Amino acid sequence: MSDDFSHLDEHGRARMVDVGGKAPTVRVARAEAFVRMSPELAGKLKDRTLPKGDPFEIVRIAGIQAAKKTSDLIPLCHPLSLDQIDVRTEMTATGVRIETVARNSGRTGVEMEALVAASVAALALYDMCKGVDKGVEIGPIRLLEKTGGKSGSWKRS
């Protein structure tokens, strides 16, 4: 069983993968989350007139903090020393697109850090907006691209 599933031992028990023998490489992952909302709420966001103030700095900081806490949230993730976390927001016709980039030089990838950053940034935006519109929707949340490591590069088509 452990040959097919790296996070399971030969008895099917969960385990943290041993990455000690891997060579460190530069690893980068990009992820995104969409936050869909009503036109009224999108207008308030665009005009920066939400009752709680401008949410975009809160969203950025929430994503950065979340990426640094990924191993506390996802049981089998390794604690990583991150070189960079970037969180950017973009207004769209139907809401807000959040894009995150995680980067490090290490023995394991940063996909989960990018995904956790995008997820928590989206939740922070929901928290800032829920007083105006509780019908806000989050999703999809997805990996866009990753580079580095033994498996090489991957990009969503």
N, C-alpha and C positions, 0 to 999 in steps of 0.2 A: 504494500500500500504506500509506503513512503517514497517509492520511485515515482509514482504518479502525482502525489500530493506532498509538496515540500514541507508543509506545515503539519503533517501527521507523521508520527513515528511508526515503526513496524507493527505496533499493536493498535493503531488507529487513534492514538491520543494526540491532542494538540501539542505542538512544540514551537519554540522560536527557532528559526533556521540559523545554523552556524555559518556566518559569513566571514569568519576569521581568516580563512585561506584565500579569499578573493582579493585581487589587486584593486586598490582604490582607483577610481576613474571619476572624471567630471560627469555628473548626472544632473539632468534638467528635466522637469516635467511641467506641462501647462495643462490647466483644467479650466472649466467654466461652469457657471451656474446661471440660470435665468430666473428672474423674479417678475412674474406677470401680474399686472394690476389694471385697475379701472383707469379710463382716461382722466377722470377727476384727480385721482391720486398721482398719476404721472405728471399732470399739470402742476400740482403742488410741489412735487419733487423738482421739476424743472425750474420752477420759480423760487425754490428754496423757502417755501412758506408752510412747511409742516409744523404742527404745534410743538414737537420736540426739537425743532431746529434742523440744521443741515445734517443729514445722516451720512454723507459720503465719507467723511473722515472717520466716523465711528465704524463704518463698514470696513474700511481699509485696516484700521487697527485691530478689529475683531478677527479678520482673516489672518493677519500676521501672528497674533497671539495664538490662534488656533493651530496654525502650522507647527509652532514650537511645542505644542502640547499633544501632538498626534499620538505619540507612543503611550500617553496617559489615557487616551480615548479608545484606541484600537489595540486589543490585547496582545497580538503577536508582532506588532511593529517595533523595530529597533529604535531606541532613542538616537537621534541624529544631530550632529553639529551642522547647522544649516548656514550656508554662505550667503544666501539671499532668499527673501520672500517678497514678491511684488504682487500687489492687489490693485486692480484697476476696474473702474466702473464706466459703463457707457449707457446712456439713455437710448432706448429704441422706441419704436412706435407703440409697442405693447408692454413696455416695462423697462427693466434694467438688466443688462448683461454684465456679469462679474467675471473677470479673467484673472487667474492667479498663475504665478510662475514660482517654482521652488528650485533651488540650485544648491548642490554641495559637491565636494570631492570626497567620495567614500566608497564603501563596499556594498552598499545596497541602495536601491532607487528611492526617489523622492515623490513617486506618484501619489502615495497616500497623503503626504503633506500638502501637495497642491490641491487634492480633492477635499481634504478637511478644511483647508483655508477657504475654498470656494463655498463649501456647504455652510460653514459658520458665518461667513460674510453675508450670505443670503439670509440666514436666520436673523442676523443683526439688523438687516434692512427690514425684514418683516416686523421685528420688534419696534423699530422706529416708525413704521407705517400703520400698525394694527389699529391705532386709535381712529384713523381716517377710513380704513377699509380692511375689514377682517377677511375679505374674500381673496386676498393676495395668494398667489400660487407660486411654489418654488419647484423648478425642474424644467428641463432635465439638468442634472449635475453629471458632468462627464469629463473623462480624460481626453485631451486634444492631441497631446504629443508627449513622447518621452525619448530621451537620448542617454547614451552611456551604458556601461555594464556589459555583461556577457551576451545578453540578448540583443544588444544594439539599439537601433532607433525604431520607433513606431510612430505613425501619424494617422489620425482619423481621416478617412477619405471623404 
